[in-house]
Amino acid sequence: MNTPFGLREDQIERYARHIILPEMGGVGQKKLLSSSALIIGAGGLGTPAAQYLAAAGVGKLGLVDMDVVDLSNLQRQVLHHTPDVGIPKLESAKNKLSAMNPDVEIVTHETRLMSHNALDILKDYDVVLDGTDNFPARYLINDACVMLKKPLVHAGIFRFDGQILVIQPGEGPCYRCLFPDPPPEGMVPSCQEAGILGAVAGVLGVLQATEAIKILAEIGQPLVGRLLIFDALGMDFRKVKIPRDPDCAICGEHPTITELTDMELAPCQL
Ligand SMILES: [Zn+2]
């Protein structure tokens, strides 16, 4: 049977609240269904982001992680439930996301993202979401996305605060334009030492999903060159304009970084 936009009848019903939005419509929903997103880290940021991307009908959702679910994750990683403690996060995530929306192909990459595999894993996706919270991974993901000219939704969380920036290589600043070098070791508490209000991870993860959906459906203005900073205690959102750095080591006029390298530090997701 012919249905509008080439969507199945059950899809028209499932995505009705999207399709009714003039900016999105059936055209935008079709774009989502034929697009792909990669989430690096199935933790505090990655799991809420994954839930909304799966619910939205993003056709292919890739997840990179190699941890198992720990009891201390459940305070914020809401895709994982108590019976999942001890099983791989990817298995837990895939079970829930597939049940949520069978339209979505869930691709699991059970590995640690490193310089030798990053380009190969990232190259097949339309947008990348960074759900890690350590500097080696952040710089690696940034550099790989700049090299592949792939949009990246960066977010970071710490205690009661969060930040988010969309990196659109060639159009706006990258993570290195903002922070040219990682902080010296010992200056930043490790993931095990830092506290985080669980709901703050949810806010930032859902903001990441929102930006990714806008990019994939080609609607609105992404947070390119505008760092959004969230302070939960004051319930304050503010934006800071970030210029592109012409001397940036990866996206500047004369880049000095021409290949990916690994920095030493065990990755984890807050
Ligand atoms: Zn840059």
Boltz pocket constraint, residues with backbone or C-beta under 6 A from the ligand:
constraints:
  - pocket:
      binder: B
      contacts: [[A, 172], [A, 173], [A, 174], [A, 175], [A, 176], [A, 177], [A, 178], [A, 245], [A, 248], [A, 249], [A, 250], [A, 251], [A, 252]]
      max_distance: 6.0
